[in-house]
Amino acid sequence: MNVAMNDAATMLRTLQRWRDAGWLRALDLALARFIHSLDPEAKPLLLLATALLAQLESAGHTCLRLDGLLGKELGSDLAWPVEAVRELNDVLDGALGEMSSPCVGHAEAGSTPLVLDGPRLYLRRYWMDEQSIAKSLLQRVRTLPQVQANAHHHAHHHAHQAQAVLQTLFDPTDAVDWQQVACGLALRRGLTLLTGGPGTGKTYTAARLLVLLQSLAEQPLRVALAAPTGKASARLHQSIESALVKLSGLSGPAVHHLTEHLRPAQTLHSLLGVQPDSRRFVHDASQPLDVDVLII
């Protein structure tokens, strides 16, 4: 069944009804109304997309994929009840109009509240944050870690030493050991991302990477551990510490130093140092952390 959405007023009434049913937050509806106040000619689809974008933002998403919206693949991300998803799909079938509006900009042009980047609709603030983070990550990926920079003048010896340490940390196998590969690649970049579900060996790999880095360093490394929450940081510290204990017989001096000097894991807010009555932190790009290795 198609639910005709020929004008903005009809769409706003529908969004109000969804708000009354608890499917949308008051903020989601308010943002759609705000866009309509800025652009009275805004198409129904834009108002719907704006409300859904705000709803997704509250669930941790930075954007709304319009190709997913039009393909009706949104139900799982919204975590709405079945009847709500069914009605959303009916409304999408009947929504008319395009996303073009004075409120929607493209890439860096202008200062519109919404940004359309390919098939992704963003609140401008989150689009700018994402671009800033991406730029920072790319810069870090291209940066050699200090342990390699220090060894630049004797790179040949450094490579052989790294290979020898890796062979002691990982069991020999005929197949490609991707955890060993990850440790080797981490020596060539200032940033490494280890991904995988529970039990796939992220801590196993991170602990061995720490030992590898310490074995190649010319001085004791300053290592910091951090996680989003206190519970997660405690688990992280326990996991890394336990993994290092199991490695104590493989690379003694490096493991001994790490276990003796490993700082307690912290929350990210504690690590960065929250400034009272402010959204700013003590440590930022201009005042970086005094550490050699940071594991989050």
C-alpha positions as CSV (number, residue, x, y, z in Angstrom):
1,M,0.0,0.0,0.0
2,N,1.3,3.5,-0.9
3,V,0.7,6.3,1.5
4,A,0.5,9.5,-0.6
5,M,2.9,12.2,0.6
6,N,2.3,15.0,-1.9
7,D,3.2,17.9,0.4
8,A,5.3,18.8,3.4
9,A,2.3,19.4,5.7
10,T,1.1,15.8,5.3
11,M,4.6,14.5,5.9
12,L,5.0,16.6,9.1
13,R,1.7,15.3,10.4
14,T,2.9,11.7,9.8
15,L,6.1,12.4,11.6
16,Q,4.1,13.9,14.5
17,R,2.1,10.7,14.7
18,W,5.3,8.6,14.7
19,R,6.6,10.9,17.5
20,D,3.3,10.3,19.5
21,A,3.8,6.5,19.0
22,G,7.3,6.7,20.3
23,W,9.0,5.8,17.1
24,L,10.7,9.2,16.7
25,R,12.2,11.5,19.4
26,A,11.0,15.0,19.9
27,L,14.4,16.1,18.6
28,D,13.9,14.1,15.3
29,L,10.6,15.9,14.6
30,A,12.0,19.3,15.6
31,L,14.9,19.0,13.2
32,A,12.5,18.2,10.3
33,R,10.3,21.2,11.3
34,F,13.5,23.3,11.4
35,I,14.4,22.4,7.9
36,H,10.9,23.1,6.8
37,S,11.1,26.5,8.4
38,L,14.3,27.3,6.5
39,D,12.8,25.9,3.2
40,P,9.0,26.0,3.1
41,E,9.3,24.3,-0.4
42,A,11.2,21.4,1.0
43,K,10.0,18.1,-0.5
44,P,8.4,15.5,1.8
45,L,11.2,13.0,1.2
46,L,13.8,15.5,2.5
47,L,11.7,16.1,5.7
48,L,11.4,12.3,6.2
49,A,15.1,11.8,5.6
50,T,16.0,14.6,8.0
51,A,14.0,13.0,10.8
52,L,15.5,9.6,10.1
53,L,19.0,11.1,10.0
54,A,18.5,12.6,13.5
55,Q,17.1,9.2,14.8
56,L,20.1,7.4,13.4
57,E,22.5,9.9,14.9
58,S,21.1,9.0,18.3
59,A,22.0,5.4,17.7
60,G,25.6,6.2,16.8
61,H,25.4,6.6,13.1
62,T,27.0,9.6,11.4
63,C,24.8,9.6,8.3
64,L,21.8,8.3,6.4
65,R,22.5,6.2,3.3
66,L,19.9,7.3,0.8
67,D,20.5,4.2,-1.3
68,G,19.6,2.1,1.8
69,L,16.6,4.4,2.5
70,L,15.2,4.0,-1.0
71,G,15.9,0.3,-0.9
72,K,14.0,0.0,2.4
73,E,17.0,-1.5,4.2
74,L,16.6,0.8,7.2
75,G,14.5,-1.3,9.6
76,S,17.4,-3.0,11.4
77,D,19.3,0.3,11.9
78,L,16.3,2.0,13.4
79,A,15.3,-0.9,15.7
80,W,11.7,0.0,15.2
81,P,8.8,-2.4,15.8
82,V,7.5,-4.4,12.8
83,E,4.4,-2.2,12.3
84,A,6.6,0.9,12.3
85,V,8.9,-0.4,9.6
86,R,6.0,-1.5,7.5
87,E,4.4,1.9,7.7
88,L,7.8,3.5,6.9
89,N,8.1,1.4,3.8
90,D,4.6,2.4,2.7
91,V,5.4,6.1,3.2
92,L,8.6,5.7,1.2
93,D,6.6,4.2,-1.6
94,G,4.4,7.3,-1.7
95,A,6.9,10.0,-0.9
96,L,7.3,12.5,-3.8
97,G,10.1,14.9,-4.6
98,E,13.9,15.1,-4.6
99,M,16.5,15.9,-2.0
100,S,17.5,19.2,-3.6
101,S,17.0,22.2,-1.3
102,P,18.8,25.4,-0.2
103,C,19.3,23.5,3.1
104,V,21.4,20.7,1.4
105,G,24.9,21.4,0.3
106,H,27.5,19.3,-1.4
107,A,30.9,18.6,0.1
108,E,32.7,21.8,1.4
109,A,30.5,24.3,-0.5
110,G,28.5,26.7,1.7
111,S,27.3,26.3,5.3
112,T,24.0,24.5,4.9
113,P,22.8,22.5,7.9
114,L,22.7,19.3,5.7
115,V,25.4,17.9,3.5
116,L,24.8,15.3,0.7
117,D,28.0,13.4,0.0
118,G,27.3,10.8,-2.7
119,P,24.4,8.7,-1.4
120,R,25.0,9.8,2.2
121,L,23.1,12.6,4.0
122,Y,24.8,14.2,6.9
123,L,24.3,16.9,9.5
124,R,27.0,19.3,8.5
125,R,28.8,19.2,11.9
126,Y,29.2,15.4,11.7
127,W,30.3,15.6,8.1
128,M,33.0,18.1,9.0
129,D,34.0,15.9,12.0
130,E,34.3,12.8,9.7
131,Q,36.4,14.7,7.2
132,S,38.7,15.9,9.9
133,I,39.1,12.5,11.4
134,A,39.7,10.9,8.0
135,K,42.4,13.5,7.2
136,S,44.1,12.9,10.5
137,L,44.0,9.1,10.1
138,L,45.5,9.3,6.6
139,Q,48.3,11.5,8.0
140,R,49.0,9.0,10.7
141,V,49.0,6.1,8.3
142,R,51.7,7.8,6.3
143,T,53.8,8.6,9.4
144,L,56.6,6.2,10.3
145,P,56.5,5.1,13.9
146,Q,59.5,6.4,16.0
147,V,60.9,2.9,16.5
148,Q,61.4,2.6,12.7
149,A,62.6,6.2,12.3
150,N,65.3,5.6,14.8
151,A,66.4,2.6,12.9
152,H,66.4,4.3,9.5
153,H,70.1,4.3,9.1
154,H,70.5,0.6,9.8
155,A,67.3,-0.6,8.1
156,H,68.8,-3.9,6.9
157,H,69.8,-4.9,10.4
158,H,66.5,-3.7,11.7
159,A,64.5,-5.9,9.2
160,H,66.5,-9.0,10.2
161,Q,66.1,-8.3,13.8
162,A,62.3,-7.8,13.4
163,Q,62.0,-11.1,11.5
164,A,63.9,-12.9,14.2
165,V,61.6,-11.5,16.9
166,L,58.5,-12.3,14.9
167,Q,59.7,-15.9,14.6
168,T,59.9,-16.3,18.3
169,L,56.5,-14.7,18.9
170,F,54.5,-16.8,16.5
171,D,54.4,-20.5,15.9
172,P,55.8,-21.6,12.5
173,T,53.1,-22.6,10.0
174,D,52.9,-23.3,6.3
175,A,49.9,-21.1,5.9
176,V,50.0,-17.3,5.9
177,D,49.8,-16.1,9.6
178,W,47.9,-12.9,9.2
179,Q,48.5,-11.9,12.8
180,Q,52.2,-12.1,12.2
181,V,51.7,-10.1,9.0
182,A,49.7,-7.5,10.9
183,C,52.6,-7.0,13.4
184,G,55.1,-6.6,10.5
185,L,52.9,-4.1,8.7
186,A,52.5,-2.1,12.0
187,L,56.2,-1.4,12.0
188,R,55.8,0.5,8.7
189,R,52.9,2.8,9.8
190,G,52.1,5.2,12.6
191,L,48.6,3.8,12.8
192,T,47.3,0.2,12.8
193,L,43.7,-1.0,13.0
194,L,43.1,-4.6,14.1
195,T,39.5,-5.7,13.5
196,G,37.5,-8.8,14.3
197,G,34.8,-10.2,16.5
198,P,35.3,-11.7,20.0
199,G,37.9,-14.4,20.2
200,T,39.5,-13.7,16.9
201,G,42.9,-12.8,18.4
202,K,43.0,-9.0,18.6
203,T,44.6,-9.0,22.1
204,Y,46.9,-11.9,21.1
205,T,48.2,-9.8,18.2
206,A,48.4,-6.5,20.1
207,A,50.4,-8.0,22.9
208,R,52.9,-9.5,20.5
209,L,53.1,-6.2,18.6
210,L,54.0,-4.5,21.9
211,V,56.8,-7.0,22.5
212,L,58.1,-6.6,18.9
213,L,58.1,-2.8,19.3
214,Q,59.9,-2.9,22.6
215,S,62.5,-5.4,21.3
216,L,63.4,-3.1,18.5
217,A,63.3,0.1,20.5
218,E,66.6,1.7,21.7
219,Q,65.0,2.7,25.0
220,P,62.0,1.7,27.1
221,L,58.7,2.5,25.4
222,R,56.0,4.5,27.1
223,V,52.8,2.6,26.5
224,A,49.2,3.7,27.3
225,L,46.0,1.6,27.2
226,A,42.6,3.2,26.8
227,A,39.0,2.2,26.2
228,P,35.6,4.1,26.0
229,T,34.4,2.9,29.4
230,G,35.9,2.0,32.8
231,K,34.7,-1.6,32.5
232,A,36.2,-2.0,29.0
233,S,39.5,-0.4,30.1
234,A,39.8,-2.8,33.0
235,R,39.2,-5.8,30.6
236,L,41.8,-4.4,28.2
237,H,44.5,-4.1,30.9
238,Q,43.8,-7.6,32.2
239,S,43.8,-9.1,28.7
240,I,47.1,-7.4,27.7
241,E,48.8,-8.2,31.0
242,S,47.7,-11.8,30.8
243,A,49.0,-12.1,27.3
244,L,52.3,-10.6,28.2
245,V,52.8,-13.1,31.1
246,K,52.3,-15.9,28.7
247,L,55.0,-14.4,26.5
248,S,57.6,-14.0,29.3
249,G,59.6,-17.1,28.2
250,L,59.8,-16.0,24.5
251,S,61.4,-12.6,24.6
252,G,62.4,-12.0,28.2
253,P,63.9,-8.4,28.5
254,A,61.2,-6.8,26.4
255,V,58.3,-8.6,28.1
256,H,59.8,-8.0,31.6
257,H,60.0,-4.2,30.9
258,L,56.4,-4.1,29.6
259,T,54.9,-6.0,32.5
260,E,56.9,-4.0,35.0
261,H,56.0,-0.6,33.6
262,L,52.6,-1.1,32.0
263,R,50.3,1.7,33.2
264,P,46.7,0.9,34.3
265,A,44.3,1.3,31.4
266,Q,42.2,4.5,31.4
267,T,39.0,5.7,29.9
268,L,39.5,7.9,26.9
269,H,38.2,10.9,28.8
270,S,40.6,10.3,31.7
271,L,43.5,9.8,29.3
272,L,42.9,13.0,27.4
273,G,42.1,15.0,30.6
274,V,38.7,16.6,30.7
275,Q,38.8,20.3,31.5
276,P,36.1,21.2,34.0
277,D,33.0,23.1,32.7
278,S,34.3,22.6,29.2
279,R,34.0,20.3,26.2
280,R,37.8,20.7,25.7
281,F,40.6,18.3,26.8
282,V,44.1,18.9,28.2
283,H,45.6,16.8,25.3
284,D,44.8,17.5,21.7
285,A,46.6,17.9,18.4
286,S,48.6,20.8,19.8
287,Q,49.3,19.1,23.2
288,P,49.7,15.4,22.3
289,L,50.0,12.5,24.8
290,D,53.4,11.8,26.2
291,V,53.5,8.2,25.0
292,D,55.2,6.2,22.3
293,V,52.5,3.6,21.8
294,L,48.8,4.0,22.4
295,I,46.4,1.0,22.3
296,I,42.7,1.8,22.3
